[in-house]
């Protein structure tokens, strides 16, 4: 398969094009990044785009949807798809967004949207995100490439071994147990990880016992 990627220089959001072979069929995945690199690959490899896959409807992932759909006369898809030599399975992954999806192409590449990143996961209610990550994505083969909605690619196996959220959820790492405040509210810091924006990502347990995954900029630590 052929993969092209573009990344927005402020949002750090990725958009992709996936082709089955030179001269063959292609799909776009999300559209919240400059289209030039994707269109260059389509032209260079003589690809025919047939669909635009949407991982979720947040603005940083759909900015150029209308432009792509109008240019190529293609529909937006949020479900399973077979086109040309591409067999694509959609996995429902709520938590970060109610409409969150991952797309697994030819059992080789997973477009994970904003649910799984290198070393981090998407924000939202921790119990819902956990189910999406652990019961949805971590059941895929370890060798599958993960192309996330923001910044660097990874693999399922790499995140199983090294992602701080995944290692905590599978019982391989304890809670940090650190007293913090989240937007002025007392909380316990359970997991801390790097994040694509440089501010970190945290799993916090609030005073009422509920857990959320929030951006590190919302967490005040004592050290």
Beta strands, then each sheet from edge to edge (+ up, - down):
strand 1: 2-7
strand 2: 14-19
strand 3: 25-29
strand 4: 48-53
strand 5: 75-77
strand 6: 81-83
strand 7: 86-92
strand 8: 101-105
strand 9: 109-113
strand 10: 116-117
strand 11: 120-121
strand 12: 124-125
strand 13: 145-148
strand 14: 154-155
strand 15: 178-182
strand 16: 185-193
strand 17: 201-206
strand 18: 211-215
strand 19: 219-220
sheet 1: 1+ 2- 3+ 4+ 5+
sheet 2: 6+ 7- 8+ 9- 13- 14+
sheet 3: 10+ 11-
sheet 4: 12+ 18- 17+ 16- 15+ 19-
end
